[in-house]
Amino acid sequence: MPDQTDYFEANKKLWNQRTVVHKDSSFYDVESFKKGETSLNEIELSEVGDVQGKKILHLQCHFGMDSLSFSRLGATVTGVDFSEEAILEASKLNDELKLDATFICCNVYDLHPGNLSSSHTSPLEEKGEADIVFTSYGVIGWLPDLDKWAAIIAHYLKPGGFFYMAEFHPVIWIFDDEFKYIQYSYGNSGVIETDLQGTYAQRDAKINGKEYNWNHSISEVLNALIKHGLQIDFFNEYFYSPYNCFSNTVEDEHGNFHIKGLENKIPMVYSVKATKK
């Protein structure tokens, strides 16, 4: 029976493969990003607000486009991801665009100064220095324990600083891949093992293997944050996805995506802002 270390290693192997595909995909459109397009969506841009002069810790940053978008807006950003390929690509983008973001390769659960090697210098290596901790879209499902996750967030936030997350709604994850029937529990009932073929950014990519996920209910997310001293400022739900990353979707007039047959019937994204007391 695999343990969590085995799950993380299997997932990291697949994310290394994904990164190689994602960086050249039309889904991520890195060339437009290099020319000045932001990778951030209207949801997070409007809800996070002005980041000029702010210190941001970006958890599970993939290959850094959102981190670098915040850097362009005047923030000092540290991005963290467990994929070596993702951090390598993020660092390359940072250098090419002459930005000053910092990228650290480690598991979120290992994100404490004492656990980082001496080569991982960061403006956020001390407790309570981040103005904002940020994470978004398809992230917490790779983490089995949200109590540990919320503790990391609280550790790095300064008093009065806030955590912000935009994430796919747990209702999405209860369905099968084609959204024909309910297959999984709404809450965290243990690890979910699936056989991966391809990737959401390129369905026919030659990527395959077993991946391991955990579903997390809204109450689990909010209560983990509250337990670690964060006050919920708002919780919003959106009945669309800004990304065409699911099967069986239709696009609306605003360029957003809905599950065909379930348009405006189920929430697809939620956001949370929580301030450290």
RAHUGI-V411963 format. One line per field, one symbol per residue. psi: psi as a letter, one per 30 degrees, with the letter a starting at -180 (. if undefined). burial: b if it has 16 or more other C-alpha atoms within 10 Angstrom, else e. A space follows every 50 residues. Layout:
psi: ???
burial: ???
//
This chain:
psi: jlaeeeeeeeeeeeeeeeeeeefglfefieeeefffkkfkleeeeeeeak gkgkkkjjkifbggeeeeeeefggljkjkklfkeeeeeeeeeeeeefhlh lkkkjlkefgikeffklffikkfhflkhfkekkklkjheffgkfjfeeee eeeeefklkfllkkkklkkfeeffllfghflkelkeajglkjkljkjalf fjegkikllklklkkkleeeeeeeeeeggkkjeljkkkhlkfkigllhlk kafgglklkkfgkgfkkfkllkkkkk.
burial: eeeeeebbeebbbbbbbbbebbbeeeeeebeebeeeebbeeeeeeeebee beebbbbbbbbbbbbbbbbbbbebbbbbbbbbbbbbbbbbbebbeeeebb bbbbbbbbeebbeeeeeeeeeeebbeebbbbbbbbbbebbbbbbbbeebb bbbbbbbbbebbbbbbbbbbbbbbbeeebeeeebbbbbeebeeeeeebbb bbeeeebeeebbbbbbebebbbebbbebbbbbeeeebbbbbbbbebeebb beeeeebbbeeebeebbbbbbbbbbbe
//
